[in-house]
Amino acid sequence: MHARPEQLDAVLANLRLLDDLDVHQHSPQGKAVVVIEAVDEQLILQRIDQVNALPGVLNAALIYHECLSPQGAAQ
């Protein structure tokens, strides 16, 4: 995710209000690594749309995607 640097603190506060989302790293330049965990791809895409709609966010994009089957997750 990339946000306006002067609005980064407000963006990070808004991100913390969203379920199934964690901010792992962020820089003073407004860039952040955000991890979304959801039960299906549609929920991930909805969350990305929510992030993009936050005031101060310039862009949020899916960089890596992994689906685990319930059987694979239990092993």
KOLVEX-882864 format. One record per atom (N, C-alpha, C): residue number from 1; chain; atom name; x, y, z. Coordinates in steps of 0.001 Angstrom, whole numbers, padded with zeros to 6 digits. Layout:
N
- pos|unit|site|c1|c2|c3
- NUM|A|CA|X|Y|Z
...
***
This chain:
75
- pos|unit|site|c1|c2|c3
- 1|A|N|000849|-001149|000000
- 1|A|CA|000000|000000|000000
- 1|A|C|000900|001219|000000
- 2|A|N|000463|002259|-000679
- 2|A|CA|001196|003516|-000697
- 2|A|C|000224|004627|-000318
- 3|A|N|000620|005416|000656
- 3|A|CA|-000216|006521|001139
- 3|A|C|000560|007828|001065
- 4|A|N|-000161|008905|001130
- 4|A|CA|000511|010217|001213
- 4|A|C|001284|010242|002534
- 5|A|N|002583|010546|002478
- 5|A|CA|003396|010498|003695
- 5|A|C|002843|011344|004837
- 6|A|N|002290|012496|004519
- 6|A|CA|001766|013381|005566
- 6|A|C|000481|012838|006194
- 7|A|N|-000138|011826|005569
- 7|A|CA|-001360|011241|006103
- 7|A|C|-001149|009801|006580
- 8|A|N|000090|009350|006609
- 8|A|CA|000380|007958|006942
- 8|A|C|-000155|007563|008316
- 9|A|N|000020|008384|009314
- 9|A|CA|-000452|008032|010660
- 9|A|C|-001967|007809|010675
- 10|A|N|-002711|008666|009985
- 10|A|CA|-004165|008511|009925
- 10|A|C|-004537|007257|009136
- 11|A|N|-003836|006982|008053
- 11|A|CA|-004106|005781|007257
- 11|A|C|-003844|004535|008095
- 12|A|N|-002723|004504|008816
- 12|A|CA|-002402|003346|009653
- 12|A|C|-003466|003149|010732
- 13|A|N|-003954|004234|011318
- 13|A|CA|-005016|004124|012325
- 13|A|C|-006282|003537|011709
- 14|A|N|-006628|003953|010504
- 14|A|CA|-007808|003408|009830
- 14|A|C|-007608|001945|009453
- 15|A|N|-006404|001568|009046
- 15|A|CA|-006135|000173|008706
- 15|A|C|-006317|-000733|009916
- 16|A|N|-005951|-000243|011088
- 16|A|CA|-006082|-001045|012309
- 16|A|C|-007545|-001329|012662
- 17|A|N|-008457|-000584|012091
- 17|A|CA|-009885|-000791|012343
- 17|A|C|-010477|-001899|011476
- 18|A|N|-009764|-002325|010455
- 18|A|CA|-010269|-003348|009534
- 18|A|C|-009924|-004744|010039
- 19|A|N|-010890|-005639|009986
- 19|A|CA|-010689|-007024|010406
- 19|A|C|-009810|-007763|009408
- 20|A|N|-009113|-008795|009900
- 20|A|CA|-008315|-009697|009063
- 20|A|C|-007200|-008992|008311
- 21|A|N|-006689|-007904|008862
- 21|A|CA|-005654|-007128|008193
- 21|A|C|-004583|-006749|009204
- 22|A|N|-003323|-006943|008822
- 22|A|CA|-002191|-006562|009677
- 22|A|C|-001199|-005745|008877
- 23|A|N|-000675|-004683|009490
- 23|A|CA|000397|-003897|008885
- 23|A|C|001696|-004425|009469
- 24|A|N|002546|-004978|008605
- 24|A|CA|003785|-005580|009086
- 24|A|C|004966|-004616|009071
- 25|A|N|005028|-003767|008094
- 25|A|CA|006107|-002779|007995
- 25|A|C|005538|-001519|007353
- 26|A|N|006130|-000375|007687
- 26|A|CA|005791|000858|006978
- 26|A|C|006981|001794|007027
- 27|A|N|007029|002696|006049
- 27|A|CA|008158|003616|005941
- 27|A|C|007659|005053|006007
- 28|A|N|008539|005980|006344
- 28|A|CA|008153|007403|006384
- 28|A|C|007712|007924|005018
- 29|A|N|008067|007231|003950
- 29|A|CA|007674|007635|002602
- 29|A|C|006225|007277|002288
- 30|A|N|005551|006577|003213
- 30|A|CA|004146|006259|003035
- 30|A|C|003870|004865|002502
- 31|A|N|004895|004052|002384
- 31|A|CA|004699|002694|001886
- 31|A|C|004519|001732|003060
- 32|A|N|003664|000720|002861
- 32|A|CA|003411|-000241|003931
- 32|A|C|003180|-001626|003349
- 33|A|N|003598|-002626|004109
- 33|A|CA|003308|-004019|003786
- 33|A|C|002113|-004416|004635
- 34|A|N|001032|-004770|003954
- 34|A|CA|-000221|-005113|004616
- 34|A|C|-000570|-006554|004269
- 35|A|N|-000896|-007344|005271
- 35|A|CA|-001279|-008739|005053
- 35|A|C|-002759|-008881|005372
- 36|A|N|-003475|-009493|004423
- 36|A|CA|-004906|-009747|004583
- 36|A|C|-005104|-011252|004580
- 37|A|N|-005800|-011760|005578
- 37|A|CA|-006153|-013182|005614
- 37|A|C|-007661|-013288|005561
- 38|A|N|-008158|-014106|004623
- 38|A|CA|-009594|-014267|004454
- 38|A|C|-009900|-015674|003971
- 39|A|N|-011161|-016052|004080
- 39|A|CA|-011549|-017410|003713
- 39|A|C|-011682|-017600|002211
- 40|A|N|-011813|-016514|001439
- 40|A|CA|-011855|-016665|-000016
- 40|A|C|-011322|-015406|-000701
- 41|A|N|-011059|-015548|-002006
- 41|A|CA|-010464|-014453|-002762
- 41|A|C|-011363|-013225|-002816
- 42|A|N|-012666|-013431|-002880
- 42|A|CA|-013590|-012302|-002974
- 42|A|C|-013465|-011384|-001758
- 43|A|N|-013297|-011949|-000588
- 43|A|CA|-013120|-011132|000622
- 43|A|C|-011816|-010351|000586
- 44|A|N|-010768|-010964|000034
- 44|A|CA|-009497|-010254|-000102
- 44|A|C|-009665|-009051|-001022
- 45|A|N|-010321|-009260|-002164
- 45|A|CA|-010529|-008163|-003114
- 45|A|C|-011401|-007061|-002522
- 46|A|N|-012393|-007433|-001740
- 46|A|CA|-013226|-006428|-001068
- 46|A|C|-012394|-005603|-000088
- 47|A|N|-011518|-006283|000659
- 47|A|CA|-010682|-005562|001627
- 47|A|C|-009718|-004614|000901
- 48|A|N|-009147|-005038|-000234
- 48|A|CA|-008260|-004160|-001004
- 48|A|C|-009030|-002933|-001479
- 49|A|N|-010262|-003126|-001929
- 49|A|CA|-011092|-001987|-002335
- 49|A|C|-011332|-001039|-001160
- 50|A|N|-011558|-001597|000030
- 50|A|CA|-011757|-000768|001224
- 50|A|C|-010499|000040|001533
- 51|A|N|-009349|-000600|001424
- 51|A|CA|-008084|000099|001693
- 51|A|C|-007887|001221|000676
- 52|A|N|-008125|000940|-000601
- 52|A|CA|-007976|001964|-001631
- 52|A|C|-008911|003148|-001410
- 53|A|N|-010047|002925|-000770
- 53|A|CA|-011027|003991|-000536
- 53|A|C|-010698|004853|000685
- 54|A|N|-009722|004448|001496
- 54|A|CA|-009383|005228|002686
- 54|A|C|-008764|006565|002290
- 55|A|N|-009120|007635|002999
- 55|A|CA|-008503|008934|002725
- 55|A|C|-006991|008851|002915
- 56|A|N|-006259|009379|001966
- 56|A|CA|-004797|009401|002053
- 56|A|C|-004115|008240|001358
- 57|A|N|-004856|007201|000995
- 57|A|CA|-004261|006058|000297
- 57|A|C|-004154|006395|-001180
- 58|A|N|-002942|006235|-001716
- 58|A|CA|-002716|006455|-003136
- 58|A|C|-002990|005184|-003941
- 59|A|N|-002574|004037|-003392
- 59|A|CA|-002774|002775|-004092
- 59|A|C|-002542|001605|-003147
- 60|A|N|-003394|000607|-003298
- 60|A|CA|-003192|-000676|-002623
- 60|A|C|-003331|-001738|-003706
- 61|A|N|-002370|-002635|-003777
- 61|A|CA|-002379|-003643|-004829
- 61|A|C|-002011|-005001|-004261
- 62|A|N|-002573|-006036|-004854
- 62|A|CA|-002265|-007408|-004477
- 62|A|C|-000899|-007761|-005056
- 63|A|N|000028|-008136|-004195
- 63|A|CA|001375|-008485|-004629
- 63|A|C|001590|-009990|-004590
- 64|A|N|001043|-010636|-003589
- 64|A|CA|001212|-012081|-003431
- 64|A|C|-000102|-012660|-002947
- 65|A|N|-000426|-013828|-003455
- 65|A|CA|-001691|-014461|-003111
- 65|A|C|-001450|-015952|-002934
- 66|A|N|-001989|-016523|-001884
- 66|A|CA|-001856|-017954|-001644
- 66|A|C|-003161|-018485|-001081
- 67|A|N|-003627|-019568|-001670
- 67|A|CA|-004834|-020244|-001164
- 67|A|C|-004428|-021588|-000594
- 68|A|N|-004880|-021843|000594
- 68|A|CA|-004632|-023137|001221
- 68|A|C|-005942|-023876|001348
- 69|A|N|-005930|-025121|000990
- 69|A|CA|-007131|-025927|001186
- 69|A|C|-007262|-026227|002669
- 70|A|N|-008461|-026479|003146
- 70|A|CA|-008624|-026817|004568
- 70|A|C|-007756|-028001|004974
- 71|A|N|-007575|-028976|004086
- 71|A|CA|-006733|-030132|004392
- 71|A|C|-005262|-029718|004487
- 72|A|N|-004828|-028834|003571
- 72|A|CA|-003432|-028389|003572
- 72|A|C|-003094|-027540|004772
- 73|A|N|-004060|-026753|005226
- 73|A|CA|-003832|-025885|006381
- 73|A|C|-003701|-026694|007668
- 74|A|N|-004348|-027850|007724
- 74|A|CA|-004338|-028639|008957
- 74|A|C|-003076|-029484|009099
- 75|A|N|-002347|-029669|008028
- 75|A|CA|-001177|-030544|008094
- 75|A|C|000000|-029875|008741
***
